[in-house]
């Protein structure tokens, strides 16, 4: 965990990924940043049990409890496989957690060297606001944050 990383002097880059909408630009930036820093890349996907109002199209086939966590980890591993092959020198630790994304990222980034998150660009060029997760993270995290814009 972050406590172990801080205690051993391990350098970590933390990447927040939504496996239902993974973005190559964000993932590529995080892998390159970890390689450049000779750091371990800790990739986190936070998920919540869907209620009747939050069930998304990517969650329809998922089951509950520990099986759900296993399925999310499988999705995350699949998303990262091509990047692991492209950056074999980067140690990758994949984690899925049932939690609010902003809180989970803040916890994961505790003691990290860098946090990487994505920001989806809108069709409205005058609107430059960040999403709720990015907004929460940039105001509360204790390490540098890179926000990678993407379509």
Residue, then its C-alpha position, 0 to 999 in steps of 0.5 A: x500500500x501507500x504506507x509500504x511505498x513511503x516506508x521503503x522509499x519506493x517511487x510511485x506514479x498513480x493512474x486513475x482509470x475508468x475501465x468502462x471508458x479507458x483512454x489511450x492518451x492518459x494511460x500512455x502518459x502514465x506509463x511514460x511518466x513511470x518509465x522516466x521516473x524509474x517508478x512503479x505504476x499503481x493503476x486504480x479503478x474505483x467502482x460502486x455497486x450500481x443501484x437502479x439509478x446508477x446502472x450503466x451500460x458497461x455494468x449490465x453483465x456484472x455480478x455482485x460481491x467478490x465476483x464483481x471485484x474479480x471481474x473489474x480486475x479482469x477488465x483492468x488487466x485486459x486494458x493494461x495488457x498492451x501497455x505492459x508489453x510496450x513498457x516491459x520495464x515498468x512495474x505495474x500494480x493493478x487495484x480495483x476498489x469499491x469506493x467513490x473514485x475521488x476518495x480512492x484516488x486520494x488514498x492511493x496517491x498518498x505518498x505518491x510522486x505523481x497522480x495522473x488522471x484524464x479530462x474528457x474534452x467537451x464540444x463546448x470550447x468555452x467550457x473548461x471545467x473539470x469533472x467532479x473526480x478531477x476537481x476533488x483530487x486536484x484540491x485535496x491531493x498532496x502530490x503533483x497532479x497531471x490532467x491529460x485531456x482527451x476526446 
